[in-house]
């Protein structure tokens, strides 16, 4: 540092009008920064940038999509029916699995999922998934929706709910205690933990980029004077060029000429950085209803093994979600297909095989039930 002061250890004889600097801080303080609560902000900060959120949504959507939806007419499962063909190929660009995966994912991100019915000659010929952020409820005089405005490409199209044989749009919304029409998704409930998790990742990345930049202050106290503006500028440039960045990690700093180093920031150990990051990840998983063990988050011993955690995911999250979507589809499309029902077939889910076997054993041992009643209770078509 001696060359920064021209070999002098005291303040210069002539003093400029500039008062000089006696302390330079290399860290900034400020209030907490939170991401916006809009759909676009949450999706950008969550699904597109956070691995925990991304994995939770994909895990729920893809796993729930493994449950086949069957069509039941008069209590019997049918394999050939117009509704079966519609669910298998809802439109010219999507398969039924792709459509349902989008529905499940939209419910997790925004709490709302929209399906539009393509009605031709009085019949439902196609189904289309609509983005939630482009939809707006149009309320009637009684407050109930009479239509939906869909905005895309600078144009707005109104889709009426007063069409036959079914309303033009199916709106599936998760419960929202403060809104009459729109739902609230798990991603919105996890926003605080999401921001903490993202901030910890940014902090860790900045720590790597500025590995050797000290978190503290340089105090100049030689002879009670102050650094001149030129000395201050040269010292700042010296620190930025030689003591910041990953390439300068661990490089020792030599202080001279009355400069003293004062640490003013907590170390990562004091901040308990890793545990805070894992706690935020567990809170995110909790909001989505996914056992943290399935995401590889350490420190969670609630479940004895992976199999039990997988069963908890199915029982508490996936089964209610699939049943809800199937019921909504049945109520919406039933009038157009002579009362046909859409029901989930959980018998084909391997993770629930043990639960289904236990159910069959209990019902099979009930001698007071007839065979027809037993078949109805386990969801099997009458003989």
Secondary structure by P-SEA (a helix, b strand, c coil): ccccccccccccccccccccccccccbbbbccccccccaaaaaaacccccaaaaaaaaaaaaaaacbbbbbbcccccccccaaaaaaacccccccaaaaaaaaaaaaaaccbbbbbbbcccccccbbbbbbcccbbbbbcccccccbbbbbcccbbbbbbccccccccbbbbbccccccccbbbcccccaaaaaaaaaaaaaaaaaaaaccccccbbbbbbcccccccaaaaaaaaaaaaccccccccccbbbbbcccbbbbbccccccccaaaaaaaaaaaaaaaaacccccccccccccccccaaaaaaaaaacccaaaaaaaaaaaaaaccccccbbbbbbcccccccaaaaaaaaaaaaaacccccaaaaaaaaccccc
